[in-house]
């Protein structure tokens, strides 16, 4: 009985551990120059540490059960100086220098000309994403990062409330978002693809549900997407949903550019229908997803700061969901 | 010397235990036998009367010690307390100018005549009794959960009542429905067939606004011009004990769906009286209130009030302009305490109200109190859809 439970637990843990190997959110996937160097460093350190462990185990075995002559030799002062002082200093210094070089990889990216500039602001518990255009204008979006492949990306990280940490394991190491500071993250995406990112610093109740998709696109696709993102929302076909959005007070917190809705408290919803997820990487972006989020978001993402809107009839919820999903 | 005493005590112990157990058995036997007469007509023997009174008085005195008395706006609260007394308390406790009802006078203990008894208690003690009720006496506790703010209106009235003339009392208690009491001469035929006309508990005019008068108290909302959907929702919520109010719940349970529908229609079409000018507020406070109403406060994640309460609002959201500052502040405090979180609409506002600081709540209440409906109709948030 007992062993059965333990076996089950083991299975579960192995499955969970394997789930980490999914390349979408894995530091091992190394989809850009920064993250692939980090991956290399991880492997060098892992292999080195494994070799050293084996070597030390062998020495211990000898010192306990080896021939008397070998044991005698191990105690000489020369061995202690070389093995105990010189070896660690040399190895650790080499690793440190190598680590600095990797850090510098981001630094060289910093000097790259004409990077794609994006600001990400951590909020409890979602991401405000601001694309900075070359002409000085900005376009606000949320909970999804789109980047072109092959071009250096410069992301300004800041926070609106507490400490968050911005981490897209497939592209770069994590960097904290600290109140009163702006940190810069540099990265390059080698090829188009979709990966996920996650807040990596506990930031309150819904921290674990503060996720986002990152979409790397071919440069031409990205430019086309950004031009579309920059535009106002298309006028709604069916006015009912839009009318509900405005009269129920959604506009007090959310912006839909091109309508009266200009709230700044919550995520910008101008093109929310074209995003991959809802609620910061929590729900699929479908009409049903919107319905679920609006009516049950406090159970789906407990403690999130949106007031509960349990007031809509089935029909109202449907028109509101259709309207939001149509904001592409 | 010590030893024999101890030994003697030890010998006594079984006797003491036996006596105690015997006592319990005796009480059970008396209760089961039914020989104790609990008839209200039997009254209490003098010693019992003394004992019960001692227990009750001491309990009120001791328990009311933790009551904190807020600053009471007596002039504003008395009309509200009077109207509730008339509807809920006067049956048992007698209203000024009337004799004690002979039926309720036969209760045991008989309900005290509050004109002589109210002055015997302190403000804290009156509050405690009205708020919590008293066991075995028929005195109920306050039916609006966590609505201590309402209880204070009754306390304010109880302090005032002993010095009130019967006519003054009628004026307060009947409020805007006062006209009926003035026509005193009813024909015998009328009385014989329908009884002496009296103002029902469900007469809204006792407190609320009419076509010619504002609400009787600043703690009573003005209903004229609210949307029908909002008025209906409020009454249904009171009736189903979802929205808490010791004043409104007993009234709402007397209304059926059709009454609610008709009343909502009536008040939705009742024209709004041109409001009195709001209390003067410092220009800084006025600016803060307007800022919150129109733009909210991004740093505290408070959306603009007018995004929900503006001219383009849903019909089941309330209109705020022209309500009194006192009423709005009180409701914000009730929301902040989470009392209204049980209803879906209340839950939305609870989230927002909890983000307001005290000075913000004050400023925004003053702002809406100072707005008349005509003023705000021209506001930016009131513009039609694009």
Interface residues (C-beta under 8 A of the other chain):
Chain A: X239 X242 X243 X244 X246 X247 X248 X249 X251 X252 X253 X259 X260 X263 X264 X265 X305 X307 X308 X309 X310 X311
Chain B: X296 X298 X301 X302 X303 X304 X307 X308 X312 X313 X314 X316 X317 X344 X345 X347 X348 X349 X350 X351 X352 X381 X383 X385 X386
